[in-house]
Amino acid sequence: MRITPIHETLRSLRNRDVHSSDLMRACLDAIKDPAGEGERAFIQVYEDVPATSGDGLLAGLPISIKDLFDVAGEITTAGSKVLLNSKAAQEDAVAVRRLKEAGAVIVGRTNMTEFAFSGLGLNPHYGTPRNAFDREVGRIPGGSSSGAVVSVTDGMAHAAIGSDTGGSVRIPAALCGLTGFKPTARRVSCEGTIPLSSTLDSVGPIAPTVACCELLDSVLAGEAYAPVPEAPISNLRLGILNGYVTEGLEEEVATAFHEALDIFVRLGARIDPITVPAIEEIPSVNQKGGLTAYESFAWHRSLLEESPEKYDPRVRTRIERGRDISTVEYQELGAKRHAICLQANDAFKGYDAILLPTTPRTAPRISDLVNSDEAYFDANAAMLRNPSVFNFLDGAALSIPCHRPGRPPVGLMIAGPSMSDKKILSVGKALEYALSEAGIATHRTAAGD
């Protein structure tokens, strides 16, 4: 089923072909549908929020927000039970405030991996929303922005805002056939957001198309909306990142990825395989959990001492790895990261974007991961492996669908160095169009939305 790009919806709102209250009612009906995923996708639903009829960029558009963004007067739980008795937020998170100022209608707060610490989307406290693909079997939606992505695939919101520390926007987008954008972290404020890693956290959208993500990104960043032109594909020079990021690809992923590359080559893009030795060092640098483990443990230390039993044991295990990282080791991690970033940025020079599969696997069954710690941690490492590279590199990265209709969703990652956001969005539009013209499962229209 085609998901409507938000530009089409906004055009209908401006032309008064539809009213915001109609859109909101349809979203709420989808959330309440007993046969749907609303109960698992949302932690809180705003049934009485007034429709918006202003003239902001997003006026009247229903959007969901991940449950780690503050909303004034409410408790932010980040998908946990341990924060249920915390103090209510005094003001909206910056991201939420900017959405409201742009006229967006917040549908509700979406479910997530507890404290955003997994790329799978499982949550033992509130349930796990099922991927729209192969729903009877019950596959993971990806995480940690699990409810966010399902809110869009299931028509419960027209777009979703999540966070991305190691892939938590791009992984669910890839596994569910949507587009997800991780901006350069410092471009979008994380103020009013429960952190996972203060160094690596970024805030980004999940939406139907690249143009949708571009519009939402401008709102989140507090920037004037100025759409970048689509890059001419025949002029593009694209680096195909080799090394561990292309090892062990599931057949569905390898087939979709290489078919996409063939399409780009036929249209005149220059594609060069590149190996960046510095990137090959990232797994060893993060061997003890890296910056995320250290910074998350520092934030959770007192909560873990008070109520360790209230945590998802699998999440708690990952947080507690930070206990064994000393301050000196943490400082060394920062220095190593800086050196790797410099080397990678040098290797990326001359390329319009770097391409790689967003994840090496398609979505596994929820039941397989619930019933086995070994399967859970193996799948989690696999899902985080590729997207986390560009969090570590402080880069910008986009995931777009690159699978054939009816096949398991596969994501193509389009990435670049720090502050290359506009370039990545421009290249993303070109590659998205090429794939749509070739019959690949994107939600883009002929008009470019």
C-alpha positions in Angstrom: 0.0 0.0 0.0 1.3 3.4 -1.0 1.9 5.9 1.9 1.1 9.5 0.9 4.1 11.8 0.9 3.5 14.7 3.3 3.8 17.3 0.6 0.6 15.9 -1.0 -1.2 16.0 2.3 -0.1 19.6 3.0 -1.2 20.6 -0.5 -4.6 19.1 0.2 -4.8 21.0 3.5 -3.9 24.3 1.9 -6.4 23.7 -0.9 -9.0 22.8 1.7 -9.7 19.5 0.0 -9.3 18.0 3.5 -9.3 19.4 7.0 -6.8 18.7 9.7 -9.6 17.3 11.9 -10.3 14.7 9.2 -6.7 13.6 9.1 -6.5 13.5 12.9 -9.7 11.5 13.1 -8.3 9.0 10.6 -5.1 8.6 12.6 -7.0 8.1 15.9 -9.3 5.5 14.2 -6.2 3.6 13.0 -4.7 3.8 16.5 -7.9 2.5 18.1 -8.4 -0.3 15.5 -8.4 -3.5 17.6 -6.8 -5.4 14.7 -4.0 -2.9 14.4 -0.8 -2.0 16.3 -1.9 1.1 18.1 -1.8 -0.3 21.6 1.8 -1.4 21.1 2.9 1.5 18.9 1.8 4.3 21.3 2.5 4.9 25.0 0.3 8.0 25.0 -2.3 9.2 22.5 -3.6 12.8 22.4 -7.2 12.3 21.5 -8.3 15.8 22.4 -5.5 17.9 20.8 -7.1 20.6 18.6 -6.6 20.5 14.9 -4.4 23.3 13.5 -5.4 25.7 10.7 -2.5 28.1 10.7 -0.1 28.8 7.9 3.1 27.1 9.3 5.1 24.8 7.1 3.4 21.7 8.7 0.0 23.3 9.5 -2.5 20.6 10.3 -0.2 17.6 9.7 -0.5 14.8 12.3 2.9 13.7 13.5 4.0 11.3 16.3 6.9 11.9 18.6 9.1 9.3 20.3 8.6 8.9 24.1 11.9 10.5 25.0 10.9 14.1 24.0 9.6 16.3 26.8 6.1 17.6 26.6 5.2 20.3 29.2 3.2 18.9 32.1 3.9 15.3 31.3 6.3 12.7 32.5 8.8 11.5 29.9 9.5 7.8 30.4 11.6 6.8 27.4 9.8 3.5 27.1 10.7 2.6 30.7 8.9 1.8 34.0 11.7 3.2 36.1 10.8 6.8 35.3 7.0 6.6 35.8 7.2 8.5 39.1 9.5 11.2 37.9 8.7 14.9 37.8 6.7 16.2 34.9 8.5 18.3 32.3 8.3 22.0 32.7 8.5 22.8 29.0 8.5 21.1 25.6 11.6 19.7 24.1 13.1 22.0 21.5 12.1 19.6 18.8 8.5 19.4 20.0 8.3 23.2 20.3 9.5 23.7 16.8 7.0 21.1 15.4 4.1 22.9 17.2 5.3 26.3 16.0 5.3 25.0 12.5 1.6 23.9 13.0 2.1 20.2 13.3 -0.6 18.3 15.3 1.1 15.9 17.8 -0.9 12.6 17.7 0.9 11.0 20.6 4.1 9.6 22.1 5.4 6.4 20.5 6.8 3.3 22.0 10.5 2.6 21.8 13.2 0.3 23.1 13.7 1.2 26.7 16.0 4.2 26.9 16.7 3.8 23.2 19.4 1.2 23.8 18.8 -1.3 21.1 18.4 -1.4 17.3 15.6 -4.1 17.4 12.6 -2.3 18.9 11.6 -4.9 21.6 10.0 -3.6 24.7 9.0 -6.0 27.5 7.1 -3.3 29.4 4.7 -2.0 26.7 4.9 -4.6 24.0 6.6 -4.6 20.6 4.7 -3.3 17.6 4.9 -5.6 14.6 6.5 -4.7 11.3 3.9 -4.1 8.6 5.7 -6.6 6.4 4.8 -10.3 7.2 2.6 -9.2 10.1 1.1 -12.6 10.7 4.6 -14.0 11.4 5.4 -11.0 13.5 8.7 -9.4 12.6 10.6 -6.7 14.5 10.0 -3.1 13.4 13.6 -2.1 14.2 14.6 0.3 16.9 14.9 2.0 18.9 12.2 4.2 17.2 9.9 1.2 16.9 6.5 2.8 17.5 7.5 5.8 15.4 8.0 3.8 12.2 4.8 1.7 12.7 2.8 4.8 13.4 3.6 5.9 9.8 3.3 2.5 8.0 -0.1 2.0 9.6 -1.5 5.4 9.0 -1.5 6.4 12.6 0.6 9.5 11.8 1.8 11.1 8.6 5.4 11.3 9.8 7.3 10.5 13.0 10.2 12.1 14.9 12.7 9.8 16.5 16.3 9.8 17.8 19.4 8.2 16.2 22.4 7.3 18.3 23.6 4.2 16.5 20.9 4.0 13.8 17.6 4.3 15.7 15.9 6.3 12.9 17.5 4.6 9.9 17.2 1.0 11.1 13.4 1.0 11.5 13.0 3.0 8.3 15.1 0.3 6.5 13.3 -2.7 8.0 9.8 -1.2 7.3 10.2 0.3 3.9 10.3 4.0 4.8 12.9 6.9 4.6 14.8 7.9 7.7 17.3 10.8 8.1 20.0 11.2 10.7 21.3 14.8 10.5 24.7 15.9 11.7 24.1 15.8 15.4 24.7 19.4 16.3 22.3 20.7 13.7 19.2 19.7 15.8 19.0 20.5 19.5 18.6 17.6 21.9 17.5 19.9 24.7 14.5 18.4 26.5 15.3 14.9 25.3 16.3 12.0 27.5 19.8 11.1 26.4 21.4 7.9 25.5 24.8 9.3 24.5 25.3 13.1 24.7 28.1 12.8 22.1 26.3 10.6 19.5 22.6 11.4 19.9 20.8 13.1 17.0 17.1 13.9 16.3 15.6 13.0 12.9 12.5 12.1 11.0 10.9 8.9 9.6 8.7 9.7 6.7 7.6 8.4 3.2 10.2 10.2 1.0 13.5 12.1 1.0 11.6 15.4 0.4 9.4 14.7 3.4 12.5 14.2 5.6 14.1 17.4 4.2 11.1 19.5 5.1 10.8 18.0 8.6 14.6 18.4 9.1 14.4 22.1 8.4 11.7 22.5 11.0 13.6 20.5 13.6 16.8 22.4 12.9 15.1 25.8 13.1 16.2 26.6 9.6 14.4 28.3 6.7 13.0 25.7 4.4 14.8 25.9 1.1 14.6 22.6 -0.8 17.9 21.5 -2.3 17.7 20.6 -6.0 17.9 17.0 -7.1 21.5 16.2 -8.1 21.9 15.1 -11.7 22.6 11.4 -11.3 24.9 11.3 -14.4 27.3 13.7 -12.6 27.4 11.8 -9.3 30.6 10.1 -8.0 29.6 7.6 -5.3 31.9 5.7 -3.0 30.8 2.1 -2.1 32.2 1.5 1.3 34.0 -1.9 1.6 35.2 -3.7 4.7 33.1 -5.2 7.5 30.0 -3.2 6.5 29.5 -5.4 3.4 30.4 -8.7 5.0 27.8 -11.3 5.9 24.9 -9.7 3.9 21.7 -11.7 3.9 20.8 -12.7 0.3 17.8 -10.4 0.2 20.0 -7.4 1.2 22.8 -8.2 -1.2 20.5 -8.7 -4.1 18.6 -5.4 -3.5 21.8 -3.4 -2.8 23.6 -4.6 -6.0 20.5 -4.1 -8.1 20.3 -0.5 -6.9 24.0 0.0 -7.8 23.5 -1.4 -11.3 20.6 1.0 -11.8 22.8 4.0 -10.8 25.6 2.9 -13.1 23.2 2.5 -16.1 22.1 6.1 -15.5 25.7 7.4 -15.6 26.7 7.6 -12.0 30.4 6.8 -11.3 30.8 4.2 -8.6 34.1 3.4 -6.9 34.7 0.8 -4.2 36.6 2.4 -1.4 38.2 1.0 1.7 38.9 3.3 4.7 41.3 1.6 7.1 40.3 4.0 9.9 36.7 2.8 9.8 37.9 -0.8 10.3 39.2 0.3 13.7 35.7 1.4 15.0 34.6 -2.0 16.3 37.8 -2.4 18.4 37.5 1.1 19.7 33.9 0.4 20.8 34.8 -3.1 22.2 33.8 -2.3 25.8 30.6 -0.4 24.7 32.3 2.8 23.7 31.0 6.3 24.3 27.4 5.2 24.5 28.1 2.8 27.4 30.1 5.3 29.4 27.7 8.2 28.9 24.5 6.1 29.5 25.9 4.6 32.7 26.8 8.1 34.0 23.2 9.2 33.4 21.6 6.0 34.8 24.0 5.3 37.8 21.7 6.4 40.6 18.6 4.9 39.0 20.4 1.6 38.6 21.3 1.7 42.3 17.7 2.4 43.4 15.6 0.2 41.0 17.7 -2.2 38.9 14.8 -4.6 38.8 12.6 -2.2 36.9 14.9 -2.2 33.8 14.7 -4.5 30.8 17.5 -6.9 31.8 18.9 -6.8 28.2 19.1 -3.0 28.2 20.5 -2.9 31.8 23.3 -5.2 30.7 24.4 -2.9 28.0 24.2 0.2 30.2 26.2 -1.4 32.9 29.1 -2.0 30.6 30.0 1.6 31.1 30.8 0.9 34.7 34.1 -0.7 33.5 35.2 2.3 31.4 37.4 4.7 33.3 37.5 8.4 32.8 40.9 8.1 31.2 39.7 5.5 28.8 36.7 7.7 28.0 39.0 10.6 27.1 41.1 8.2 25.0 37.9 7.1 23.2 37.2 10.8 22.3 40.7 11.3 21.0 40.6 8.1 18.9 37.2 9.1 17.5 38.6 12.5 16.5 41.5 10.9 14.6 39.3 8.4 12.8 36.9 11.1 11.8 39.8 13.1 10.2 41.0 10.1 8.3 37.6 9.1 7.1 36.7 12.7 6.0 39.9 12.7 4.0 39.0 9.5 2.3 35.5 10.8 1.4 36.8 13.8 -0.4 35.8 13.9 -4.0 32.7 11.8 -3.5 29.2 13.1 -3.5 28.1 10.4 -1.1 29.1 7.1 0.4 26.7 4.1 -0.2 26.3 0.9 1.9 23.4 -1.3 3.0 21.6 0.3 6.0 21.4 -3.1 7.7 23.0 -6.4 6.7 19.8 -8.4 7.4 16.0 -8.0 6.9 13.7 -8.0 9.9 13.9 -11.2 12.0 10.9 -12.7 13.9 10.1 -11.2 17.2 9.5 -14.6 18.8 13.1 -15.8 17.9 14.6 -12.8 19.7 12.3 -12.8 22.7 13.1 -16.5 23.4 16.9 -16.3 23.0 19.5 -13.9 24.5 22.0 -15.2 22.0 19.7 -14.5 19.0 18.8 -11.1 20.5 22.3 -9.8 21.0 23.5 -11.3 17.7 20.7 -9.5 15.8 21.2 -6.3 17.7 24.9 -6.2 16.8 24.0 -6.9 13.2 21.4 -4.1 12.9 23.6 -1.5 14.6 26.8 -2.4 12.7 26.5 -0.3 9.6 24.4 2.8 10.7 26.5 3.3 13.8 29.5 4.0 11.6 28.2 7.5 10.7 27.2 8.3 14.3 30.7 7.6 15.2 32.0 9.8 12.3 29.6 12.6 13.3 28.2 12.4 9.7 24.8 12.8 8.0 23.1 9.7 6.7 19.9 8.8 5.0 18.2 5.4 4.5 15.8 4.9 1.5 14.0 1.7 0.4 15.8 -0.3 -2.3 13.8 -3.5 -2.4 11.3 -4.7 -5.1 7.6 -4.6 -4.2 6.4 -7.5 -2.2 9.9 -8.4 -1.0 11.2 -7.9 2.5 12.1 -4.2 3.0 15.8 -3.4 2.5 17.4 0.0 3.1 20.1 1.8 1.1 22.2 4.1 3.2 23.5 7.4 1.6 26.0 9.1 3.9 28.7 11.7 4.1 30.9 13.6 6.6 29.8 16.1 9.2 27.7 19.0 7.9 27.1 17.3 4.5 23.4 17.2 5.2 22.2 19.2 2.2 24.4 17.3 -0.2 23.2 14.0 1.2 19.5 15.0 0.8 20.2 16.2 -2.8 21.9 12.9 -3.7 19.2 11.0 -1.9 16.5 12.7 -4.1 18.3 11.6 -7.2 18.8 8.0 -6.2 15.3 7.7 -4.9 13.9 8.9 -8.2 16.2 6.5 -10.1 14.9 3.6 -8.0 11.2 4.7 -8.3 11.6 4.9 -12.1 13.0 1.3 -12.1 10.0 0.0 -10.1 11.7 -0.2 -6.7 9.3 0.2 -3.7 9.6 3.9 -2.9 6.7 6.2 -2.0 7.8 9.0 -4.3 5.4 10.4 -6.9 6.1 11.5 -10.4 6.0 15.1 -9.2 9.0 14.4 -7.0 7.4 14.2 -3.5 
